[in-house]
């Protein structure tokens, strides 16, 4: 989730999943991003590739988890912003935040593929991609945005999905991170700290009762029944074990690290999990931009 102040120094972290065997990760411990890049979202691509979006530049950096080397793939786009992003179907699907747009780029060349203007949107925050569609959250308007994906992988029509049921929008930033089980979507409401499941077709929501404080919830990552919930300004990642019917969940572990500085979103690489550190309130430092947590 974005705030008004952008700080240039940023970091990525990696945390091994609790059940991962020793020696499972092979990515770099530290990887630098370009100066003044200011990322918010991270996505895994094919092989060892990762993609990181720049909020103010509206560019995308692509690199290798293994070597740490990379370059800007999508050049800056004035007037846009890049918040959450996902790589799938050979494309990058990007949430445009305050620019009220959804953008699609070629994941190999960085070329523009499609863009959607949403003047009725509030803040388009994050995205998840399924086999047939990409779903985007809006933190200020109670609706999702669905971009159909054709059989050839190209994006199609965008539709709005009004949200009903247990989820009620209140003042502040509401929906943020989003994941998919296949049949249902899972979302986190940042200002209330609640999780919800959503029927993709109808937008009907149902609370996933956790009994835990997940306020400032941001990016989500689902591995089986284990849901990783980034709590950005708390500098934590909560690991929630979900019930089989998505009616309840329990926090089984909280990942912390002294190097966390407002982590925002997550991406997997082999048996590791990487999180992008946005450092919204802190000045630039000489620290490396990507850091891998030790087990």
LINKA-V164862 format. One record per residue. RES is the residue in one small letter. PSI is psi as a letter, one per 20 degrees, with the letter a starting at -180 (999 if undefined). Layout:
res=RES psi=PSI
res=RES psi=PSI
//
This chain:
res=x psi=p
res=x psi=q
res=x psi=r
res=x psi=h
res=x psi=p
res=x psi=p
res=x psi=p
res=x psi=h
res=x psi=p
res=x psi=q
res=x psi=q
res=x psi=q
res=x psi=q
res=x psi=p
res=x psi=p
res=x psi=p
res=x psi=q
res=x psi=h
res=x psi=j
res=x psi=p
res=x psi=q
res=x psi=q
res=x psi=j
res=x psi=h
res=x psi=q
res=x psi=j
res=x psi=r
res=x psi=q
res=x psi=h
res=x psi=p
res=x psi=p
res=x psi=q
res=x psi=r
res=x psi=q
res=x psi=q
res=x psi=k
res=x psi=g
res=x psi=m
res=x psi=r
res=x psi=h
res=x psi=q
res=x psi=q
res=x psi=q
res=x psi=q
res=x psi=a
res=x psi=q
res=x psi=c
res=x psi=j
res=x psi=q
res=x psi=q
res=x psi=p
res=x psi=p
res=x psi=q
res=x psi=p
res=x psi=f
res=x psi=h
res=x psi=h
res=x psi=l
res=x psi=r
res=x psi=p
res=x psi=p
res=x psi=p
res=x psi=a
res=x psi=p
res=x psi=h
res=x psi=g
res=x psi=h
res=x psi=i
res=x psi=q
res=x psi=a
res=x psi=r
res=x psi=p
res=x psi=g
res=x psi=o
res=x psi=r
res=x psi=q
res=x psi=n
res=x psi=p
res=x psi=i
res=x psi=r
res=x psi=q
res=x psi=o
res=x psi=d
res=x psi=q
res=x psi=q
res=x psi=q
res=x psi=p
res=x psi=q
res=x psi=k
res=x psi=j
res=x psi=r
res=x psi=p
res=x psi=p
res=x psi=p
res=x psi=p
res=x psi=j
res=x psi=c
res=x psi=i
res=x psi=i
res=x psi=l
res=x psi=r
res=x psi=p
res=x psi=q
res=x psi=p
res=x psi=q
res=x psi=p
res=x psi=i
res=x psi=g
res=x psi=h
res=x psi=j
res=x psi=q
res=x psi=p
res=x psi=g
res=x psi=q
res=x psi=q
res=x psi=p
res=x psi=p
res=x psi=m
res=x psi=h
res=x psi=j
res=x psi=r
res=x psi=f
res=x psi=o
res=x psi=o
res=x psi=g
res=x psi=r
res=x psi=q
res=x psi=q
res=x psi=p
res=x psi=a
res=x psi=h
res=x psi=i
res=x psi=q
res=x psi=p
res=x psi=p
res=x psi=p
res=x psi=q
res=x psi=p
res=x psi=i
res=x psi=i
res=x psi=p
res=x psi=m
res=x psi=q
res=x psi=r
res=x psi=p
res=x psi=p
res=x psi=o
res=x psi=q
res=x psi=o
res=x psi=r
res=x psi=h
res=x psi=j
res=x psi=i
res=x psi=q
res=x psi=q
res=x psi=c
res=x psi=q
res=x psi=p
res=x psi=q
res=x psi=q
res=x psi=o
res=x psi=q
res=x psi=p
res=x psi=r
res=x psi=b
res=x psi=h
res=x psi=p
res=x psi=p
res=x psi=q
res=x psi=a
res=x psi=q
res=x psi=a
res=x psi=p
res=x psi=d
res=x psi=q
res=x psi=e
res=x psi=q
res=x psi=q
res=x psi=r
res=x psi=p
res=x psi=i
res=x psi=g
res=x psi=h
res=x psi=q
res=x psi=q
res=x psi=p
res=x psi=q
res=x psi=p
res=x psi=o
res=x psi=g
res=x psi=h
res=x psi=i
res=x psi=k
res=x psi=q
res=x psi=q
res=x psi=q
res=x psi=q
res=x psi=p
res=x psi=o
res=x psi=h
res=x psi=g
res=x psi=h
res=x psi=j
res=x psi=p
res=x psi=q
res=x psi=p
res=x psi=p
res=x psi=o
res=x psi=p
res=x psi=h
res=x psi=j
res=x psi=r
res=x psi=o
res=x psi=k
res=x psi=q
res=x psi=k
res=x psi=p
res=x psi=d
res=x psi=q
res=x psi=q
res=x psi=p
res=x psi=p
res=x psi=o
res=x psi=c
res=x psi=j
res=x psi=o
res=x psi=p
res=x psi=p
res=x psi=o
res=x psi=p
res=x psi=n
res=x psi=f
res=x psi=i
res=x psi=i
res=x psi=l
res=x psi=q
res=x psi=o
res=x psi=p
res=x psi=o
res=x psi=p
res=x psi=o
res=x psi=q
res=x psi=q
res=x psi=h
res=x psi=j
res=x psi=k
res=x psi=h
res=x psi=r
res=x psi=r
res=x psi=p
res=x psi=o
res=x psi=h
res=x psi=q
res=x psi=p
res=x psi=p
res=x psi=r
res=x psi=q
res=x psi=h
res=x psi=i
res=x psi=p
res=x psi=m
res=x psi=m
res=x psi=q
res=x psi=g
res=x psi=r
res=x psi=q
res=x psi=p
res=x psi=q
res=x psi=o
res=x psi=c
res=x psi=j
res=x psi=r
res=x psi=p
res=x psi=q
res=x psi=q
res=x psi=p
res=x psi=o
res=x psi=h
res=x psi=l
res=x psi=h
res=x psi=j
res=x psi=q
res=x psi=r
res=x psi=q
res=x psi=a
res=x psi=j
res=x psi=q
res=x psi=q
res=x psi=h
res=x psi=p
res=x psi=p
res=x psi=p
res=x psi=q
res=x psi=q
res=x psi=999
//
